[in-house]
Each structure stands twice: as structure tokens, then as C-alpha cells.
């Protein structure tokens, strides 16, 4: 498989809103055209213990927050 073209990292992000009300996000990074890092973060004091379900994600192209 050929490497994918990527203009910037993260190449995609998703907001997380779990059924129990926890908030956070998921970031997808690439290096040399291949997945290099998939990061999950919590906006709460406690980190996520498990990955969110697909229906708990709202995703789209990465938005740069400065």
C-alpha cells in the first residue's frame, strides 16, 4: 500500500461525548504517510480508561486550535 499524502498533523480529530457525560477528543497523526499515533484525551480530571465507542465520536477534518 502506498503512503497517504498528509499536509499537517493531526490529520483528523474527533470530539468525544460519552453516554455517561464524559468529554474529550481523539487525534490521528501520520508520519511518512502512515498512521503513527492515535491519541485520546479527556477534558475531565480522570483520563479515559477505555476507548470511546464509534457512536460517541463526532469527527471531521482536523481543526487547528491556537
C-alpha positions, 0 to 999 in steps of 0.5 A: 500500500502506498503512503497517504499524502498528509499536509499537517498533523493531526490529520483528523480529530474527533470530539468525544461525548460519552453516554455517561457525560464524559468529554474529550477528543481523539487525534490521528497523526501520520508520519511518512504517510502512515498512521503513527499515533492515535491519541485520546484525551479527556477534558475531565480530571480522570483520563479515559480508561477505555476507548470511546465507542464509534457512536460517541465520536463526532469527527471531521477534518482536523481543526487547528486550535491556537 
